[in-house]
Amino acid sequence: MVPPHVIGAVSGTLPTLVLEGSRRRAAVAFVFVTVLLDMLAFGIVIPVLPHLVRGFIGGDTASAALVIGVFGSAFALAQFLASPVQGALSDRFGRRPVILLSNTGLALDFVLMALANTVPLLFLGRVIAGITAASVSTANAYIADITPPERRAGAYGFLGAAFGIGFVLGPALGGWAGSIDLRLPFWIAAGLAAANVCWGLFVLPESLPRERRAPFRWRQASPVGSWRLVRAHPRVGGLVAAQVLSQFAHYVLPSTFVLYAFHRYGWGEREVGSVLALVGISNALVQALLVGALVRRIGEAPALLAGLVIGAAGFALMGLAATGPVFLAAIPLLALWGLAGPAAQALMTRRVGVDEQGRLQGAVTSFASATGIVAPFLFAGAFAIGVRDGARAELPGAAFLIAATLLVVAALVGWRASREQPPRTPAG
């Protein structure tokens, strides 16, 4: 017998456990905060980590920059390896324990980084942060469990808003608290993560019933296993590729924006911080307020295509903008790029079984994390070549033009994949 607080819904081939009223709102709010904290784990260290590293190695800025680069790649590599494991574990043991344990690990990791007094301990902290922050894959699977297919794009847009808010809040919180004490941002983040665990113990119900769970196998809980899963579902592969290309393009901002803005427009720290805040706020508004309504009106596939094409136009305008105001005019276009991710997620969740949602989200997060190992070097190298002395023609916006090209390719791949319809099934 179905408990009174749960109703069962069937749409296509994917049964969905839909929570009613306040229970669903509380669960979604908790998942939202979890994703926000994952982004916070990435952003809060940006203003303070370089200063900590410089202090540990004797104030050598060049060496500190190299160490920070290694830290960034290690964070991405840890997520690449851990995301399939977390996704598969959530398919086996349920979403709730994996999300709560991941949040607990994040809180303990922030304590470790607050106490670290050597570069190796800081490095260990960044690796653990990459592992625990991989819970975004399980959070996405949770949303697929409790949301009917026709409402998933809006729900994923809501989660996307958490990324935008975290993009603003993380560096801002790190900079403000770090000006008081370099360790304070880590203690604040640890307290927030611990409080979120305590909250989740009371408000987060399990979304995956035992009869819908899948056995855990190590050969599936790896990037190779993720690749096999995608290949086993041809209608999913193109959508995953579009998501990965889109994530690859995103790295142009953290990799080159600061140097690009200083070189081309003469912007300092205040201007750069304000522009990044505007980017994050604009993205959060689009994800929270526009995605759901627009996808319901035009459909998931058109929203995917429109988001990628508009995002490509935004990056192209940024790369060609000769003045700061023209660059700022591209920010609304970049915000509308946010239509693509939730639409792609909603399409993908329709095309795999309920017992594979965790592995699917683990695969997407893993492949997207892998771009963080390569993309910063590509975009930074393109910028360096575009502005170096002796270049035939200075092209400081080369990295942004590459990002625009990647989104055009993603649009072509995503358009083709979205046209492949899942098989029809009898009405539930």
C-alpha positions as CSV (number, residue, x, y, z in Angstrom):
1,M,0.0,0.0,0.0
2,V,1.3,3.5,-0.9
3,P,1.9,5.7,2.1
4,P,-0.5,8.7,2.2
5,H,2.3,11.3,1.7
6,V,3.4,9.7,-1.6
7,I,1.6,9.3,-4.9
8,G,2.9,7.2,-7.8
9,A,3.1,8.6,-11.3
10,V,4.0,6.9,-14.6
11,S,5.1,8.8,-17.6
12,G,6.8,7.1,-20.6
13,T,9.0,4.3,-19.3
14,L,10.1,6.0,-16.0
15,P,8.1,5.6,-12.8
16,T,8.4,8.6,-10.6
17,L,7.9,8.9,-6.9
18,V,6.2,12.3,-6.4
19,L,6.2,13.8,-2.9
20,E,3.3,16.0,-1.9
21,G,3.2,19.5,-0.7
22,S,5.4,20.6,2.1
23,R,7.5,17.3,2.1
24,R,8.5,17.9,-1.5
25,R,9.3,21.6,-1.0
26,A,11.4,20.7,2.0
27,A,13.3,18.0,0.1
28,V,13.9,20.2,-2.9
29,A,15.1,23.0,-0.7
30,F,17.6,20.7,1.0
31,V,18.9,19.5,-2.4
32,F,19.1,23.1,-3.5
33,V,21.3,24.0,-0.5
34,T,23.4,20.9,-1.1
35,V,24.2,21.9,-4.7
36,L,24.8,25.5,-3.4
37,L,27.4,24.1,-0.9
38,D,29.0,22.0,-3.6
39,M,29.6,25.2,-5.6
40,L,30.6,27.0,-2.5
41,A,33.3,24.4,-2.0
42,F,34.7,25.3,-5.4
43,G,34.4,29.1,-5.1
44,I,35.1,30.0,-1.4
45,V,38.8,29.1,-1.7
46,I,39.4,31.2,-4.8
47,P,40.3,34.5,-2.9
48,V,42.2,32.9,0.0
49,L,43.9,29.7,-1.2
50,P,46.6,31.6,-3.2
51,H,47.5,33.6,-0.1
52,L,47.7,30.5,2.1
53,V,49.9,28.7,-0.5
54,R,52.2,31.8,-0.8
55,G,52.6,31.8,2.9
56,F,53.5,28.1,3.1
57,I,56.2,28.3,0.3
58,G,57.9,31.6,1.3
59,G,56.0,34.2,-0.7
60,D,57.0,33.0,-4.2
61,T,54.1,34.1,-6.5
62,A,55.2,32.1,-9.5
63,S,55.6,28.9,-7.5
64,A,52.2,29.6,-5.8
65,A,50.5,30.0,-9.2
66,L,51.9,26.6,-10.3
67,V,50.7,24.9,-7.1
68,I,47.2,26.5,-7.5
69,G,47.0,25.1,-11.0
70,V,47.9,21.6,-9.7
71,F,45.2,22.0,-7.0
72,G,42.6,22.9,-9.6
73,S,43.4,19.9,-11.8
74,A,43.4,17.6,-8.7
75,F,39.9,18.9,-7.7
76,A,38.6,18.2,-11.2
77,L,40.3,14.7,-11.3
78,A,38.8,13.8,-8.0
79,Q,35.3,14.7,-9.2
80,F,35.9,12.8,-12.4
81,L,36.7,9.6,-10.5
82,A,34.2,10.0,-7.7
83,S,31.0,11.0,-9.5
84,P,30.3,7.6,-11.1
85,V,30.9,5.9,-7.7
86,Q,28.5,8.2,-5.9
87,G,25.9,7.8,-8.7
88,A,26.2,4.0,-8.6
89,L,26.1,3.9,-4.7
90,S,22.9,6.0,-4.8
91,D,21.3,3.5,-7.2
92,R,22.2,0.7,-4.8
93,F,21.6,2.2,-1.3
94,G,19.3,5.1,-2.1
95,R,19.9,8.8,-2.6
96,R,19.4,9.9,1.0
97,P,22.4,8.2,2.7
98,V,24.8,9.2,-0.2
99,I,23.8,12.8,0.0
100,L,24.0,13.0,3.7
101,L,27.3,11.2,3.9
102,S,28.7,13.5,1.2
103,N,27.6,16.6,3.1
104,T,29.2,15.2,6.2
105,G,32.5,14.6,4.3
106,L,32.4,18.2,3.0
107,A,32.0,19.6,6.5
108,L,34.9,17.6,7.8
109,D,37.0,18.5,4.8
110,F,36.5,22.2,5.5
111,V,37.7,21.6,9.0
112,L,40.8,19.9,7.7
113,M,41.6,22.8,5.4
114,A,41.0,25.3,8.2
115,L,43.6,23.5,10.3
116,A,46.1,22.7,7.5
117,N,49.5,24.2,7.9
118,T,51.3,22.6,5.0
119,V,50.9,22.5,1.2
120,P,50.4,18.6,1.2
121,L,47.5,19.0,3.7
122,L,45.9,21.7,1.7
123,F,46.3,19.4,-1.4
124,L,44.6,16.6,0.5
125,G,41.8,18.9,1.4
126,R,41.2,19.9,-2.2
127,V,41.1,16.2,-3.3
128,I,38.6,15.4,-0.6
129,A,36.5,18.4,-1.6
130,G,36.4,17.2,-5.1
131,I,35.2,13.8,-4.0
132,T,32.5,15.1,-1.6
133,A,31.3,17.8,-4.0
134,A,30.5,15.1,-6.5
135,S,27.2,14.7,-4.7
136,V,25.7,16.9,-7.4
137,S,25.2,13.7,-9.4
138,T,23.1,12.2,-6.7
139,A,21.2,15.5,-6.2
140,N,20.2,15.4,-9.9
141,A,19.1,11.8,-9.6
142,Y,17.0,12.7,-6.6
143,I,15.2,15.4,-8.6
144,A,14.5,12.9,-11.4
145,D,13.0,10.5,-8.7
146,I,10.5,12.9,-7.3
147,T,9.6,15.1,-10.3
148,P,7.3,14.1,-13.2
149,P,9.2,14.2,-16.5
150,E,7.3,17.2,-17.8
151,R,8.4,19.3,-14.8
152,R,12.0,18.3,-14.6
153,A,13.4,21.0,-16.8
154,G,12.0,23.6,-14.4
155,A,13.3,21.7,-11.4
156,Y,16.8,21.4,-12.9
157,G,16.6,25.1,-13.6
158,F,16.0,25.7,-9.9
159,L,19.1,23.7,-9.1
160,G,21.0,25.6,-11.8
161,A,20.1,28.8,-9.9
162,A,22.1,27.3,-6.9
163,F,25.2,27.2,-9.2
164,G,24.7,30.9,-10.1
165,I,24.2,31.9,-6.5
166,G,27.2,29.9,-5.4
167,F,29.3,31.4,-8.2
168,V,28.5,34.8,-6.5
169,L,28.4,33.8,-2.9
170,G,31.5,31.6,-2.8
171,P,34.2,34.1,-3.8
172,A,32.4,37.0,-2.1
173,L,32.2,35.1,1.2
174,G,35.8,33.9,0.8
175,G,37.0,37.4,0.2
176,W,35.1,39.0,3.0
177,A,35.9,36.4,5.6
178,G,39.5,36.0,4.4
179,S,40.1,39.8,4.9
180,I,39.4,39.1,8.6
181,D,41.3,35.8,8.8
182,L,42.5,33.5,6.0
183,R,41.1,30.5,8.0
184,L,37.7,32.0,8.7
185,P,36.1,31.1,5.3
186,F,36.8,27.4,5.9
187,W,35.2,27.5,9.4
188,I,32.1,29.2,8.0
189,A,31.7,26.7,5.2
190,A,32.2,23.8,7.7
191,G,29.5,25.2,9.9
192,L,27.1,25.6,7.0
193,A,27.7,22.1,5.7
194,A,27.3,20.6,9.2
195,A,24.0,22.5,9.7
196,N,22.8,21.2,6.3
197,V,23.4,17.6,7.4
198,C,21.4,18.1,10.6
199,W,18.6,19.7,8.6
200,G,18.6,16.9,6.0
201,L,18.3,14.3,8.7
202,F,14.8,15.6,9.4
203,V,13.5,16.8,6.1
204,L,15.0,14.6,3.4
205,P,13.0,11.4,2.7
206,E,14.4,8.6,0.6
207,S,13.3,8.9,-3.1
208,L,14.3,5.5,-4.4
209,P,12.3,2.5,-3.1
210,R,14.1,-0.7,-2.5
211,E,12.4,-2.6,-5.3
212,R,13.8,-0.1,-7.8
213,R,17.4,-0.2,-6.8
214,A,20.2,-1.8,-8.8
215,P,23.2,-3.8,-7.5
216,F,26.5,-2.1,-7.1
217,R,29.3,-3.2,-9.3
218,W,32.8,-1.6,-9.3
219,R,33.2,-2.1,-13.1
220,Q,30.1,0.1,-13.5
221,A,31.1,2.7,-10.9
222,S,34.0,4.2,-12.9
223,P,34.5,6.5,-15.8
224,V,34.9,3.4,-18.0
225,G,31.6,2.1,-16.7
226,S,30.0,5.5,-17.3
227,W,31.2,5.3,-20.9
228,R,29.6,1.9,-21.3
229,L,26.3,3.1,-19.9
230,V,26.2,6.0,-22.4
231,R,27.0,3.7,-25.2
232,A,24.3,1.3,-24.1
233,H,21.8,4.2,-24.6
234,P,22.4,5.7,-28.0
235,R,19.6,8.3,-27.5
236,V,21.5,9.6,-24.5
237,G,25.0,9.8,-25.9
238,G,24.5,13.0,-28.0
239,L,22.9,14.8,-25.1
240,V,25.8,13.9,-22.8
241,A,28.2,15.1,-25.4
242,A,26.4,18.4,-25.7
243,Q,26.5,18.8,-21.9
244,V,30.2,18.0,-21.8
245,L,31.0,20.5,-24.6
246,S,28.9,23.1,-22.8
247,Q,30.8,22.6,-19.5
248,F,34.1,22.7,-21.4
249,A,33.2,26.2,-22.8
250,H,32.2,27.4,-19.3
251,Y,35.8,27.1,-18.1
252,V,36.8,30.1,-20.3
253,L,35.5,32.5,-17.6
254,P,37.5,31.2,-14.6
255,S,40.6,30.5,-16.8
256,T,41.0,33.8,-18.6
257,F,38.5,36.5,-17.7
258,V,40.6,38.3,-15.1
259,L,43.6,38.6,-17.3
260,Y,41.5,39.4,-20.4
261,A,39.5,42.2,-18.6
262,F,42.7,43.7,-17.3
263,H,44.5,43.5,-20.6
264,R,41.7,44.8,-22.9
265,Y,39.6,47.1,-20.6
266,G,42.0,47.9,-17.8
267,W,39.6,46.5,-15.2
268,G,40.9,45.9,-11.7
269,E,39.7,43.7,-8.8
270,R,36.6,45.7,-8.0
271,E,35.4,45.8,-11.6
272,V,36.1,42.1,-12.2
273,G,34.3,41.1,-9.0
274,S,31.3,43.2,-9.9
275,V,31.1,41.7,-13.4
276,L,31.4,38.1,-12.1
277,A,28.7,38.9,-9.6
278,L,26.5,40.2,-12.4
279,V,27.1,37.0,-14.4
280,G,26.1,34.8,-11.5
281,I,23.0,36.8,-10.6
282,S,21.8,36.9,-14.2
283,N,22.3,33.2,-14.5
284,A,20.4,32.5,-11.3
285,L,17.5,34.6,-12.4
286,V,17.2,32.9,-15.7
287,Q,17.4,29.4,-14.1
288,A,15.0,30.1,-11.3
289,L,12.4,32.2,-13.1
290,L,12.5,31.6,-16.8
291,V,13.6,28.0,-17.5
292,G,10.4,26.2,-16.3
293,A,7.9,28.5,-18.0
294,L,9.8,28.7,-21.3
295,V,10.4,24.9,-21.5
296,R,6.7,24.3,-20.9
297,R,5.9,26.7,-23.7
298,I,8.4,25.7,-26.4
299,G,9.5,22.2,-25.3
300,E,12.8,20.8,-24.1
301,A,14.5,20.2,-27.4
302,P,14.0,23.8,-28.7
303,A,15.0,25.2,-25.4
304,L,18.3,23.2,-25.5
305,L,19.1,24.4,-29.0
306,A,18.1,28.0,-28.2
307,G,20.2,28.1,-25.1
308,L,23.4,26.8,-26.8
309,V,23.0,29.1,-29.8
310,I,22.4,32.2,-27.7
311,G,25.3,31.3,-25.4
312,A,27.6,30.9,-28.5
313,A,26.5,34.4,-29.6
314,G,27.3,35.7,-26.1
315,F,30.8,34.3,-26.0
316,A,31.5,35.5,-29.6
317,L,30.4,39.1,-28.6
318,M,32.7,38.9,-25.5
319,G,35.6,37.8,-27.6
320,L,35.1,40.6,-30.2
321,A,34.1,43.4,-27.8
322,A,36.5,46.3,-28.1
323,T,35.1,48.2,-25.1
324,G,33.8,47.3,-21.7
325,P,30.2,48.3,-22.3
326,V,30.0,46.0,-25.3
327,F,31.3,43.1,-23.2
328,L,28.7,43.8,-20.6
329,A,26.0,43.7,-23.3
330,A,26.9,40.0,-23.8
331,I,26.0,39.0,-20.2
332,P,22.2,38.7,-20.8
333,L,23.0,36.4,-23.8
334,L,25.3,34.3,-21.6
335,A,22.6,34.1,-18.9
336,L,20.1,32.7,-21.5
337,W,22.6,29.9,-22.2
338,G,21.3,28.6,-18.9
339,L,18.2,27.2,-20.8
340,A,20.3,24.5,-22.3
341,G,21.5,22.5,-19.2
342,P,18.1,21.9,-17.6
343,A,16.5,21.0,-20.9
344,A,19.3,18.5,-21.7
345,Q,19.0,17.0,-18.2
346,A,15.2,16.6,-18.6
347,L,15.6,14.9,-22.0
348,M,18.2,12.5,-20.6
349,T,16.2,11.4,-17.6
350,R,13.4,10.3,-19.9
351,R,15.7,7.9,-21.8
352,V,17.1,5.7,-19.0
353,G,15.5,3.5,-16.4
354,V,14.7,4.5,-12.9
355,D,17.4,2.2,-11.6
356,E,20.1,3.9,-13.8
357,Q,19.4,7.6,-12.9
358,G,22.3,7.7,-10.4
359,R,24.7,6.2,-12.8
360,L,23.5,8.5,-15.6
361,Q,24.0,11.6,-13.5
362,G,27.4,10.3,-12.2
363,A,28.5,9.8,-15.9
364,V,27.5,13.4,-16.8
365,T,29.2,14.9,-13.8
366,S,32.3,12.7,-14.3
367,F,32.7,13.6,-18.0
368,A,32.0,17.3,-17.3
369,S,34.6,17.3,-14.5
370,A,37.2,15.8,-16.8
371,T,37.0,19.0,-18.9
372,G,38.3,20.9,-15.9
373,I,41.6,19.0,-16.3
374,V,42.2,20.2,-19.9
375,A,40.1,23.3,-20.5
376,P,42.1,25.8,-18.3
377,F,45.3,25.0,-20.2
378,L,43.6,25.3,-23.6
379,F,41.9,28.7,-22.8
380,A,44.9,30.2,-21.0
381,G,47.2,29.1,-23.8
382,A,44.8,30.6,-26.5
383,F,44.8,33.9,-24.5
384,A,48.6,33.9,-24.2
385,I,49.1,33.3,-27.9
386,G,46.6,36.0,-28.8
387,V,48.4,38.7,-26.8
388,R,52.0,37.7,-27.0
389,D,54.6,40.1,-28.5
390,G,55.3,39.4,-32.1
391,A,51.9,37.9,-32.9
392,R,50.8,38.6,-36.4
393,A,47.5,40.0,-35.2
394,E,46.6,40.5,-31.6
395,L,43.5,38.5,-30.8
396,P,42.9,38.8,-27.0
397,G,39.4,37.3,-27.3
398,A,40.6,34.1,-28.9
399,A,39.7,32.0,-25.9
400,F,36.1,33.3,-26.0
401,L,35.8,32.6,-29.7
402,I,36.9,29.0,-29.0
403,A,34.2,28.8,-26.4
404,A,31.6,30.1,-28.8
405,T,32.7,27.5,-31.4
406,L,32.4,24.7,-28.8
407,L,28.8,25.8,-28.1
408,V,27.9,25.8,-31.8
409,V,29.2,22.2,-32.0
410,A,27.2,21.3,-28.9
411,A,24.1,22.8,-30.5
412,L,24.5,20.7,-33.6
413,V,25.2,17.5,-31.5
414,G,22.3,18.3,-29.1
415,W,19.9,19.1,-31.9
416,R,20.5,15.8,-33.6
417,A,20.3,13.8,-30.4
418,S,17.1,15.6,-29.2
419,R,15.3,14.6,-32.5
420,E,15.8,10.9,-31.6
421,Q,12.6,10.2,-29.7
422,P,12.3,7.5,-27.0
423,P,10.0,4.6,-27.8
424,R,6.3,5.1,-27.2
425,T,4.7,3.0,-24.4
426,P,1.0,2.4,-23.6
427,A,-0.6,5.0,-21.3
428,G,-0.1,4.3,-17.6
